[in-house]
Amino acid sequence: MDDAAMALPEIPELRRFQADPHFPEVVGIQLGLSPADPAVYEYFDGSGRLFCVATDAVRGPQVTLDGMGLAGDDPAKLEEWLFALPESMGGVSYGPRGNPGMNDLGLVLRVQKAPTELVTRPVLVGRDWADRCTDDWEGAIPECEWVGHLWPHPVTGALHVYPSARYPQTWGRWSPPF
């Protein structure tokens, strides 16, 4: 964990936290310039092995795929772009909460509230965890990464948040770290 946290020397470690209520051994590290300005989240399994990385849509480093920036962009534009990628990169799939991704690449696109709109936030997992990564129930992405705004509905544009105030989660003592 220390090596991964130091891999981005310009973005210092801010804190470590339990990333999933169901798997207490999953640890997250938040990197950024200040607690109010997080940039990168790294996630480790019980053996201390890095398995997932997410970048903040506003303050994080840009992640590119085939020349396209995945952080901080318009969700509808990126969703359309995903379908235009070559079949050799794998197909697009959707998880139960509507987030598009590519299981073959270990990529899920989430959204994050920016000052004026929702923008994209890439979440990536390693090959060992890529299978079903878009599935928030069976995939390896920690629970805290699924909390927040859901992917906008393509027809209604409706914005939903998970968990909704109407149906609060029963996570016991755990609460999402951000």
C-alpha positions in Angstrom: 0.0 0.0 0.0 2.8 2.4 0.8 4.4 1.9 -2.6 1.1 2.5 -4.4 0.4 5.6 -2.4 3.9 7.0 -3.2 3.6 6.2 -6.9 2.1 9.7 -7.5 4.6 11.8 -5.4 2.9 15.1 -6.5 -0.4 13.9 -4.9 0.2 13.0 -1.2 -1.8 10.4 0.8 -4.6 12.1 2.8 -6.1 9.1 4.6 -6.9 5.4 4.7 -10.4 4.0 5.2 -12.5 0.9 5.2 -14.0 0.9 1.6 -16.7 -1.8 1.9 -19.1 -2.6 4.7 -19.3 -6.3 3.7 -15.5 -6.8 3.4 -13.7 -5.0 6.2 -10.3 -6.1 4.8 -10.8 -3.9 1.7 -8.8 -0.7 2.4 -9.0 2.5 0.4 -6.4 5.2 0.2 -7.4 8.8 -0.7 -4.7 10.9 -2.4 -5.0 14.6 -3.0 -3.7 18.1 -2.2 -6.1 18.5 0.8 -9.1 16.6 2.3 -11.3 19.0 0.4 -9.5 18.3 -2.9 -9.3 14.5 -3.4 -7.8 13.4 -6.7 -7.3 9.6 -6.7 -8.6 6.6 -4.7 -6.7 3.4 -4.6 -8.2 0.1 -3.2 -6.4 -2.9 -1.8 -7.6 -6.4 -1.0 -6.9 -8.3 2.3 -3.4 -9.2 1.2 -2.5 -5.6 0.5 -2.7 -6.0 -3.3 -3.9 -3.0 -5.4 -7.0 -4.0 -7.3 -9.0 -0.8 -8.1 -8.2 2.8 -8.9 -10.7 5.7 -9.3 -9.9 9.3 -10.3 -11.9 12.3 -9.1 -13.8 13.8 -12.1 -12.8 17.4 -11.3 -9.4 17.2 -9.5 -8.0 13.9 -10.6 -5.5 13.1 -13.3 -6.9 12.5 -16.7 -7.3 8.9 -17.8 -7.4 8.3 -21.5 -8.5 5.4 -23.6 -7.8 5.4 -27.4 -7.1 9.1 -27.2 -10.3 10.1 -25.3 -10.2 11.6 -21.8 -12.4 9.7 -19.4 -12.4 12.0 -16.5 -14.6 15.1 -16.3 -16.5 14.7 -19.5 -20.2 14.7 -20.6 -21.7 11.3 -19.8 -23.9 11.1 -22.9 -20.9 11.9 -25.2 -18.7 9.3 -23.5 -21.4 6.7 -23.6 -21.8 7.2 -27.3 -18.0 7.1 -27.8 -17.8 3.7 -25.9 -20.1 2.1 -28.5 -17.9 3.4 -31.3 -14.8 1.6 -30.0 -13.5 -1.4 -32.0 -15.0 -4.7 -31.0 -11.4 -5.9 -30.2 -11.5 -3.8 -27.1 -14.6 -5.7 -25.8 -18.2 -4.8 -25.7 -20.0 -2.3 -23.6 -22.1 -3.6 -20.7 -24.3 -2.0 -18.1 -24.5 -2.7 -14.4 -27.7 -2.8 -12.3 -27.5 1.0 -11.6 -27.0 1.8 -15.3 -23.3 2.5 -15.3 -21.6 1.7 -18.7 -18.3 -0.1 -18.8 -16.2 -2.6 -20.5 -15.6 -5.8 -18.5 -12.8 -6.9 -20.8 -10.8 -3.7 -19.9 -11.9 -3.5 -16.3 -13.4 -0.1 -16.8 -16.6 1.4 -15.3 -17.7 5.0 -15.9 -19.4 6.6 -13.0 -20.7 10.2 -12.6 -19.8 12.8 -10.1 -21.4 16.2 -9.3 -19.2 19.0 -10.6 -20.1 22.7 -9.8 -22.6 23.0 -12.7 -23.3 19.4 -14.0 -22.6 15.7 -13.7 -19.3 14.6 -15.3 -17.7 11.3 -15.8 -15.4 9.5 -13.3 -13.4 6.4 -14.4 -13.1 3.5 -12.1 -10.6 0.8 -13.2 -9.8 -2.7 -11.9 -7.0 -5.0 -12.8 -7.4 -8.0 -15.1 -7.9 -10.4 -12.2 -11.0 -8.5 -11.2 -12.3 -7.2 -14.6 -14.9 -9.9 -15.1 -18.3 -8.4 -14.2 -16.7 -5.2 -13.0 -19.8 -3.2 -14.1 -22.0 -5.3 -11.8 -22.2 -3.6 -8.4 -23.3 -6.9 -6.8 -20.9 -9.5 -8.2 -18.0 -7.3 -9.3 -14.9 -6.4 -7.3 -15.4 -2.6 -7.1 -15.8 -1.5 -3.4 -19.2 -0.4 -2.2 -18.1 3.2 -1.5 -17.5 3.7 -5.3 -21.2 2.9 -6.0 -22.5 5.5 -3.6 -23.6 8.8 -5.1 -25.1 9.9 -8.3 -26.3 7.3 -10.7 -25.7 7.4 -14.5 -28.3 9.8 -16.0 -31.2 8.1 -17.7 -30.8 8.6 -21.5 -34.4 9.5 -22.2 -35.6 11.4 -19.1 -32.2 12.6 -17.9 -33.5 11.8 -14.4 -30.9 12.1 -11.7 -30.9 9.6 -9.0 -28.7 9.1 -6.0 -27.8 5.8 -4.3 -28.8 5.2 -1.6 -31.9 7.3 -1.8 -33.2 9.0 1.3 -36.4 7.0 0.9 -34.6 3.7 1.1 -31.5 4.2 3.4 -29.0 1.4 3.5 -28.5 -0.7 6.6 -24.7 -0.9 6.7 -24.5 -1.1 10.4 -21.7 1.2 11.7 -20.1 1.6 8.3 -20.8 4.7 6.3 -19.4 5.8 2.9 -16.1 7.7 3.4 -17.0 10.5 1.0 
